[in-house]
């Protein structure tokens, strides 16, 4: 991986990340393709949207179809035909979200498959082995994530486990690379600590001292805390993260979350929100979000967003989208997902342009003024 800072505007950063498969201009939003597919869209759609990196999930791909099958097809790039970069999550979040059928210990996470109930175990080494098969460009390490609010004792245990697993993971990765495995794959550590500044500092300092990591993520947010607590925690944490490596905020979030956290120095984001909300009838626009289910849109001839140049907005009306949603027509999911992802990806491009021109504060003011 090659990383370059192109410009900064206060804490906001415009950077370039080069992997074996694509050149990624930041700030960047990564569409979520959990099981090797962004729901209702294919690789051609993602290329047409100019997505340079998408996210796949180790837990789901490990269970189905299995990493060896993906490897047989040449990794995620060959399997999905998406030629740009992939980032794969380690499965730690799934263990958290499926906590009723999983249990963490000092060595890893035991869980039952949500598909057939079979028992499995993830360790820092095993999740990397799975990701070597997937051949993702960026691999996330196994971390111990906790829901908020949480006791100090549980957060302390979380960061202790996460640091221990991070040390094990980076040593294993370097060993595997010496054997010719994962040479074009990069590895990111995940900072934990809830919204406790003391624990966030401790986790960040311990992990960022492991200098062989290619980048660092902030995990464990957007899991029940107030928005302002998230923003304050990110602003506090980034000061302990190296300037010369990518900063990734995991699982976040709304358009407002993206703007606020870019301002606080974050480079990379992912979230299921644009596609999930699209499927549920919520569409994002330059002037806020709309619910296409509402009767007021039945005869509306205008596009979803008058400022949008996506395929959907250039060709179809709100009235048509409203009809498709009400009729439960599968075409709706594709057209709505194309629009919401275009909105998110274009928002990131607008922020990058503003940062390069040292006009991020003006961009942010206009972003909010349109929503009033």
Secondary structure as UniProt FT lines:
FT   STRAND          2..9
FT   TURN            10..11
FT   STRAND          12..18
FT   STRAND          23..25
FT   STRAND          28..32
FT   TURN            34..35
FT   TURN            39..40
FT   HELIX           43..48
FT   TURN            49..50
FT   STRAND          53..57
FT   HELIX           58..63
FT   TURN            64..65
FT   HELIX           67..72
FT   TURN            73..74
FT   HELIX           75..80
FT   STRAND          85..89
FT   HELIX           92..97
FT   HELIX           99..101
FT   STRAND          102..105
FT   TURN            106..107
FT   STRAND          108..112
FT   TURN            114..116
FT   STRAND          119..123
FT   HELIX           124..134
FT   STRAND          138..140
FT   HELIX           152..178
FT   TURN            179..180
FT   TURN            183..184
FT   STRAND          186..191
FT   TURN            194..195
FT   HELIX           197..208
FT   TURN            211..212
FT   STRAND          215..218
FT   HELIX           227..238
FT   TURN            239..240
FT   TURN            243..244
FT   STRAND          246..249
FT   TURN            250..251
FT   HELIX           255..263
FT   TURN            264..265
FT   STRAND          268..270
FT   HELIX           273..279
FT   TURN            280..281
FT   STRAND          282..285
FT   TURN            286..287
FT   STRAND          288..291
FT   TURN            292..293
FT   HELIX           295..297
FT   TURN            298..299
FT   TURN            306..307
FT   HELIX           311..315
FT   HELIX           318..326
FT   TURN            327..328
FT   HELIX           330..356
FT   TURN            357..358
FT   HELIX           360..369
FT   TURN            370..371
//
